[in-house]
Amino acid sequence: MKKKSSVIVAILAIGMSIGEVNRPAAWAQADAPQAAIVKSLGTVKKISGNALTLAPSSGPEVAVTVEPEARLLRMAPGDKDLKNATPIQLTDIQAGDMVRVRGHAVANGIDALEVLVITSAAVDTVREHVRQDWQKRGVGGVVDSVDSGSGTVNLSIPSLAGKKAIVVHTTKSTVVRRYSADSAKPEDAKPGTLQDIHVGDQLRARGNHSADGNEVTAEEIYTGVFPQFAGTVKSIDASAGTLSVQDLVSKKTVQVKITAASQLHKIPAEMAQGFAMRLKSMMPPGTPGAAVNRTAGAPTEAGNAQTAAGNGGTGPGGTGQGGGQGAGAHRAGGGGPPDLQRILSRLPTSSLTELDLKKGDAVMILSTEGTPAGARTAITLLSGVEPILQAAPNASQAMMLTPWTLGGAPGGDASQ
């Protein structure tokens, strides 16, 4: 799945803020009042001769015709002006490259007078850098409180072993984005403010940590609501990609929509039994299940007390890595709770038909918030979870089924 995270787009939007330096005299004429000059930033989807199809980060595709006299330049990620840009030919532009075009607005798109290019390889390099930075400096959890006066957010990171408290400090330069009600994609997140963060939200922040790791000064925040719950299947419509599930806790019927981006997995019986045994061993004596927040685990990539290095932590679009097979391997470093992400990294994805779900089957689901009148969209759906729920009926809230660790989010698991 192609991603254009807002972090990447911000880095790559060099053309939108580049000073108009070293411009030839012809540009002064092009900027004359009689010519409507427009800009567009996006990824090259298709090339045919001097015609480009541009896919912006949002909105419809843009048809671009590159004029014969157009200036074509390649820039390195992060460059703020054109002094180091390299002249290229139109044939050097490839599908997947990030470009900013500038030219005359016409009825069917843009007649480009300038094309600034960042290659897809360079985009991938930046994306990997950002992913690694989220792993190193990211933290996530459930919002306990928000203090607009001091600009702080208090988080708790739930786990079977208890909760860890984290204080997130914001500044005037902190960028806040809130996920839409029906999408876990960072490119669909909307700009927000501290006032858009609510108690119970799942929040992911990236920034510098204090020496003890209990405080973070955030440069960037993603927040939203991603319910996760266990339930039993009431009905399925595989052709429509929908199913009805009765939530085991609320007893309410939840309508769930399956899309191409939904990750569906069936946990093999032996693996589920081993995971259940490990999970049950973590419960305090005499406790039938871990009583934790229903929205445990924070969006795209956060929300546990396990280390990315110890658990094979994941980044945007990535999967956990780590050796070892069998139930004993699926645990956090240092004997912590079992690591569901490692299990999922070894399982193939399935379609709704391939899962062969039947009425009464148990499932665990991580979904979008959804709208009051609409179905929730499944981010992750697990079947074959009966042994896990029998061992720990409330386990689904501590299973770390987060959109950040399962792809489509701004960064990877952080060490906490």
C-alpha positions in Angstrom: 0.0 0.0 0.0 1.5 3.3 -1.1 1.8 5.7 1.8 2.2 9.5 1.7 2.4 10.2 5.4 2.0 13.9 6.3 5.5 13.8 7.7 6.9 12.8 4.4 4.8 15.2 2.5 5.9 18.0 4.7 9.6 17.1 4.1 9.0 16.8 0.4 6.9 19.9 -0.1 10.1 21.7 -0.9 8.6 23.5 -3.8 5.8 25.0 -1.8 8.2 27.0 0.4 11.3 27.4 -1.8 12.4 30.9 -2.3 12.3 32.0 -5.8 16.0 32.1 -6.2 18.2 32.3 -9.3 15.1 32.6 -11.5 15.7 33.4 -15.2 14.1 36.5 -16.7 11.6 34.3 -18.5 9.9 33.5 -15.2 9.2 37.2 -14.6 7.2 37.2 -17.8 5.5 34.0 -16.8 4.4 35.7 -13.5 2.8 38.6 -15.3 -0.8 39.3 -14.2 -2.2 38.0 -17.4 -1.0 34.5 -16.7 -2.6 32.4 -13.9 0.3 30.6 -12.2 -0.6 27.5 -10.1 1.4 24.8 -8.2 0.7 21.2 -7.5 2.6 18.7 -5.4 2.2 14.9 -5.7 3.4 11.6 -6.9 3.8 10.8 -10.6 1.3 8.1 -11.3 1.7 7.8 -15.1 3.9 9.2 -17.8 3.1 9.4 -21.5 5.4 11.6 -23.6 5.3 15.0 -22.1 2.1 14.3 -20.2 2.2 13.4 -16.5 -0.6 12.2 -14.3 0.0 13.6 -10.8 -1.6 12.1 -7.6 -1.6 14.8 -4.9 -1.7 13.8 -1.2 -5.4 14.7 -1.3 -7.9 15.6 -3.9 -8.3 14.4 -7.5 -5.5 13.6 -9.9 -3.9 16.4 -11.9 -3.1 16.3 -15.6 0.2 18.0 -16.3 1.6 18.9 -19.7 5.3 19.7 -19.6 6.1 22.6 -21.9 9.2 22.3 -24.2 10.9 25.3 -22.4 10.1 23.9 -18.9 12.9 23.8 -16.4 13.4 20.3 -15.0 15.4 19.9 -11.8 16.1 17.1 -9.3 16.4 18.0 -5.6 17.6 16.1 -2.6 15.2 15.6 0.3 15.4 18.5 2.8 16.9 21.1 0.4 15.3 24.5 0.9 16.4 26.2 -2.2 17.5 25.4 -5.8 21.2 26.1 -5.6 22.1 22.4 -5.3 19.4 21.2 -7.8 20.5 19.1 -10.7 19.1 19.7 -14.2 17.5 16.6 -15.7 15.6 15.5 -18.8 11.9 14.6 -19.1 12.9 11.0 -19.7 14.6 10.9 -16.3 11.2 11.3 -14.5 9.7 8.0 -13.4 6.4 6.8 -12.0 6.6 7.0 -8.2 8.7 10.1 -8.1 7.5 13.0 -6.0 7.3 16.2 -8.0 6.2 19.8 -7.6 5.0 21.4 -10.8 4.5 25.1 -11.4 2.9 26.5 -14.5 -0.2 27.9 -16.2 -3.6 26.7 -15.1 -5.6 25.3 -18.0 -9.0 23.7 -18.4 -7.7 20.2 -18.2 -4.9 20.7 -15.6 -1.5 22.5 -15.7 0.9 23.4 -18.4 4.1 23.1 -16.5 6.9 25.6 -16.8 8.9 24.1 -13.9 9.1 20.6 -12.5 11.0 19.8 -9.3 11.6 16.1 -8.8 12.5 14.0 -5.8 13.0 10.4 -6.9 11.0 7.5 -5.4 14.2 6.1 -4.0 14.9 9.4 -2.1 11.3 9.3 -0.8 11.8 5.8 0.5 15.0 6.9 2.2 13.2 9.8 4.0 10.3 7.5 4.9 12.7 5.0 6.4 14.4 7.7 8.4 11.1 8.9 9.8 10.1 5.4 10.6 13.3 4.8 12.6 12.9 8.1 14.3 9.4 7.1 15.5 10.9 3.9 16.8 13.6 5.8 18.7 11.7 8.8 20.0 8.0 7.7 19.8 5.7 7.0 22.7 2.0 6.2 22.8 -0.8 5.3 25.1 -4.3 6.3 26.3 -5.0 9.9 27.2 -5.9 10.2 30.9 -6.1 14.0 31.0 -5.3 17.1 29.0 -4.2 20.4 30.6 -4.6 23.2 28.0 -3.1 25.7 30.4 0.2 23.9 30.8 0.1 22.3 27.3 0.5 18.8 28.7 -1.2 15.5 28.1 -1.0 12.7 30.6 -0.9 9.2 29.1 -1.1 5.7 30.5 0.4 2.8 28.7 -1.7 -0.3 29.6 -0.3 -3.8 29.9 -1.1 -7.0 31.7 1.5 -6.0 34.3 -0.2 -2.6 35.0 0.1 0.9 33.7 3.0 3.2 33.1 2.4 7.0 33.3 3.9 9.3 30.7 3.6 13.1 30.5 3.6 14.6 27.0 4.6 18.3 26.8 3.6 20.4 23.8 5.0 23.7 22.5 3.9 26.3 20.0 5.7 24.3 17.3 4.1 20.9 18.2 2.1 19.6 15.2 -1.1 17.9 16.2 -3.1 15.7 13.8 -6.3 13.8 14.5 -7.3 10.6 12.6 -10.6 10.7 10.8 -13.5 8.6 12.2 -13.3 6.0 9.4 -9.6 5.8 8.5 -6.3 4.8 10.2 -4.3 6.3 7.4 -2.0 9.1 8.5 -2.6 11.0 5.2 -6.3 11.2 6.2 -5.5 12.7 9.5 -6.6 16.3 9.9 -4.6 19.2 11.4 -5.7 19.9 15.0 -4.9 21.5 18.3 -4.4 20.5 21.9 -8.2 21.1 22.3 -8.9 18.3 19.8 -7.3 15.7 22.2 -9.8 14.1 24.5 -9.7 11.8 27.5 -9.8 8.2 26.3 -8.1 9.0 23.0 -5.2 6.8 21.8 -2.3 9.1 21.2 1.1 8.8 19.6 3.8 11.4 20.1 7.4 11.8 18.8 9.9 14.0 20.5 12.8 14.1 23.0 12.5 12.1 26.1 13.5 13.0 29.7 16.4 11.1 31.3 14.0 8.8 33.1 11.8 8.3 30.1 8.6 9.5 31.9 8.3 12.8 30.0 8.3 13.6 26.3 8.5 17.1 24.6 6.4 16.4 21.5 7.3 17.6 18.1 4.5 15.8 16.5 1.3 14.1 17.8 -1.3 11.8 16.2 -4.5 11.1 18.1 -7.8 9.3 17.5 -10.1 6.6 18.7 -9.5 3.0 17.7 -11.8 0.7 19.6 -10.7 -2.9 20.0 -13.1 -5.6 21.3 -13.8 -9.3 21.4 -17.1 -10.7 20.2 -19.0 -13.4 18.5 -20.1 -13.4 14.9 -23.8 -13.0 14.4 -23.9 -12.8 10.6 -21.6 -12.5 7.6 -22.0 -11.1 4.1 -18.8 -12.0 2.4 -19.9 -10.5 -0.9 -20.5 -7.1 0.7 -17.5 -7.4 3.0 -19.5 -6.9 6.1 -20.3 -8.8 9.3 -22.2 -8.3 12.5 -20.4 -9.0 15.8 -21.8 -9.0 19.3 -19.4 -7.3 21.7 -18.8 -9.7 24.6 -18.6 -6.8 27.1 -21.3 -4.4 26.0 -23.5 -7.1 24.5 -24.2 -4.6 21.7 -24.2 -5.6 18.0 -21.4 -3.9 16.1 -21.5 -3.6 12.3 -18.0 -4.1 10.9 -16.9 -3.3 7.3 -13.9 -5.1 5.7 -11.9 -3.2 3.1 -8.8 -4.0 1.0 -6.7 -2.4 3.7 -8.1 -4.5 6.5 -5.7 -7.2 7.9 -7.5 -10.5 8.6 -5.6 -13.3 10.3 -6.5 -16.7 11.6 -4.4 -17.8 14.6 -3.7 -21.6 14.4 -5.1 -23.6 17.3 -1.7 -24.7 18.7 -0.3 -21.1 18.5 -3.4 -19.7 20.2 -3.2 -22.3 23.0 0.5 -21.5 23.6 -0.3 -17.8 23.6 -3.2 -18.3 26.0 -1.0 -20.3 28.5 1.6 -17.5 28.5 -1.1 -14.8 28.8 -2.7 -16.6 31.7 0.6 -17.0 33.5 0.9 -13.2 33.6 -2.4 -12.7 35.4 -2.2 -11.8 39.2 -3.2 -14.8 41.3 -7.0 -15.2 41.6 -7.7 -12.7 38.8 -9.8 -14.2 36.0 -8.6 -11.5 33.5 -6.7 -8.3 33.2 -9.0 -5.3 33.9 -7.6 -2.7 31.5 -8.9 0.2 29.5 -11.1 -0.8 26.5 -9.1 1.4 24.2 -5.7 0.1 25.3 -2.9 0.4 22.8 -2.5 3.6 20.9 -2.9 4.3 17.2 -0.5 3.3 14.2 2.2 2.6 16.2 2.2 2.6 19.9 0.7 1.7 23.2 2.7 -0.9 24.9 5.4 -1.3 27.5 7.5 -3.5 25.3 10.7 -2.4 23.6 10.9 -2.3 19.8 14.3 -3.9 19.9 13.2 -6.7 22.2 10.0 -7.4 20.4 10.9 -6.8 16.8 9.0 -3.5 16.8 7.4 -2.4 13.6 7.2 0.9 11.7 4.8 2.2 9.2 4.0 -0.5 6.8 6.5 -2.8 8.5 6.3 -6.0 10.4 8.1 -7.1 13.5 11.2 -9.2 13.1 12.6 -11.6 15.5 13.8 -15.2 15.8 12.2 -18.1 17.6 9.1 -20.2 17.0 6.5 -21.6 19.2 4.6 -20.0 22.1 7.6 -19.4 24.2 9.1 -17.1 21.6 6.0 -14.8 21.5 6.8 -12.7 24.5 8.4 -9.5 25.4 12.0 -9.2 26.3 12.7 -9.8 29.9 9.8 -12.2 30.5 7.1 -9.6 29.9 3.6 -10.2 28.3 3.5 -12.3 25.2 4.1 -10.3 22.0 1.0 -10.6 19.7 2.8 -8.5 17.0 5.4 -11.2 16.6 2.7 -13.8 16.2 0.9 -11.7 13.5 4.2 -11.1 11.7 4.3 -14.8 11.0 0.8 -15.2 9.9 -0.5 -14.8 6.3 -3.3 -12.4 5.7 -6.6 -13.8 4.6 -9.8 -12.7 2.9 -13.1 -12.8 4.7 -14.0 -15.8 2.6 -10.8 -17.6 3.5 -11.4 -17.1 7.2 -14.6 -19.2 6.8 -16.2 -17.6 9.7 -19.5 -19.0 11.0 -22.2 -17.7 13.4 -20.9 -18.0 16.9 -17.2 -17.9 16.1 -15.1 -15.7 18.4 -13.1 -12.8 16.9 -11.0 -10.0 18.1 -11.2 -6.7 16.2 -9.4 -3.4 16.1 -11.4 -0.9 14.2 -11.9 2.8 13.3 -14.2 4.8 15.5 -16.9 4.9 12.8 -19.8 7.2 12.7 -23.0 6.8 14.7 -25.0 5.9 11.6 -22.3 3.8 9.9 -20.3 0.6 10.3 -16.8 0.6 11.8 -14.0 -0.3 9.4 -11.9 -3.2 10.5 -8.1 -2.4 10.8 -7.3 -5.9 12.1 -9.6 -8.9 12.6 -8.3 -12.1 14.3 -10.1 -15.4 14.3 -9.2 -18.6 16.1 -9.0 -16.7 19.4 -11.3 -18.9 21.5 -8.4 -20.3 23.7 -7.1 -16.8 24.3 -10.5 -15.5 25.5 -11.1 -18.6 27.6 -7.8 -18.1 29.4 -8.3 -14.3 29.8 -11.8 -13.1 29.0 -10.6 -9.4 29.1 -7.4 -10.1 27.2 -8.4 -8.2 24.0 -7.9 -4.9 25.8 -4.3 -5.7 26.6 -3.3 -7.4 23.3 -1.7 -4.4 21.8 -3.7 -4.5 18.6 -2.7 -1.1 17.5 -2.9 0.5 14.0 0.6 1.9 14.5 2.1 -1.6 14.9 0.0 -3.1 12.2 0.8 -0.7 9.4 -0.6 2.6 8.1 0.6 4.9 10.8 3.2 7.5 11.4 5.9 5.4 13.1 7.0 2.2 14.9 6.9 0.9 18.5 8.9 2.9 20.9 10.9 1.7 23.7 9.1 2.3 26.9 
